[in-house]
Amino acid sequence: MKPKPTLLQNLGLKNATLHYQLSSDELHQKTLEKNQGKESSSGALAIQTGTFRGRSPEDRFIVQDNITKDKV
């Protein structure tokens, strides 16, 4: 009988390690270990995001629901 594929395998990820429900301290430590951020002098985690920091202000979406249907 063939083993059932995991969710990660269904997404095309093989030999992946999943870290689930990590605490803030654990996430902080993992980020430093992977050199994905630095610790500031105050102990806060600092991340360099590069030139792109978020979505464009002109890219907006309005969802029609009971609250917005008569207002927008």
C-alpha positions as CSV (number, residue, x, y, z in Angstrom):
1,M,0.0,0.0,0.0
2,K,1.3,3.4,-1.0
3,P,1.7,6.0,1.8
4,K,-0.7,8.9,1.8
5,P,1.0,12.2,0.8
6,T,1.3,14.9,3.4
7,L,0.0,18.4,2.9
8,L,3.5,19.6,2.3
9,Q,4.1,17.0,-0.4
10,N,0.8,18.1,-2.0
11,L,2.2,21.6,-2.2
12,G,5.3,20.3,-3.9
13,L,7.6,20.6,-0.9
14,K,9.9,17.6,-0.2
15,N,12.3,17.1,2.6
16,A,10.9,20.1,4.4
17,T,10.9,20.8,8.1
18,L,7.7,22.4,9.5
19,H,7.8,24.6,12.5
20,Y,4.3,25.0,13.9
21,Q,3.0,27.3,16.7
22,L,6.4,28.7,17.6
23,S,6.6,31.3,20.4
24,S,7.8,34.9,19.7
25,D,11.1,34.0,21.3
26,E,11.5,30.9,19.1
27,L,10.7,32.8,16.0
28,H,13.1,35.5,17.0
29,Q,15.9,32.9,17.5
30,K,15.1,31.1,14.2
31,T,15.3,34.4,12.3
32,L,18.7,35.2,13.8
33,E,20.0,31.6,13.1
34,K,19.0,31.9,9.4
35,N,20.6,35.4,9.1
36,Q,17.2,36.8,8.0
37,G,17.3,39.6,10.5
38,K,19.4,41.3,13.2
39,E,18.9,42.2,16.8
40,S,18.9,45.9,17.5
41,S,20.6,47.4,20.5
42,S,17.3,47.3,22.3
43,G,16.9,43.6,21.7
44,A,14.1,44.1,19.1
45,L,14.3,42.0,15.9
46,A,15.1,44.2,12.8
47,I,14.3,43.0,9.3
48,Q,15.5,44.6,6.1
49,T,12.6,44.5,3.7
50,G,14.4,46.1,0.7
51,T,12.8,48.6,-1.6
52,F,9.4,47.0,-1.7
53,R,7.6,47.4,1.6
54,G,4.0,46.6,0.9
55,R,1.2,47.0,-1.5
56,S,0.7,50.1,-3.6
57,P,-1.8,52.6,-2.2
58,E,-3.6,52.5,-5.6
59,D,-4.2,48.7,-5.2
60,R,-7.3,48.5,-3.1
61,F,-10.1,46.1,-3.0
62,I,-13.6,46.7,-1.5
63,V,-15.6,43.7,-0.4
64,Q,-19.4,44.1,-0.7
65,D,-21.1,42.9,2.4
66,N,-24.0,43.9,4.6
67,I,-22.0,46.7,6.1
68,T,-20.6,48.3,2.9
69,K,-23.3,47.6,0.4
70,D,-25.2,50.9,1.0
71,K,-22.1,53.0,1.8
72,V,-19.6,52.3,-1.0
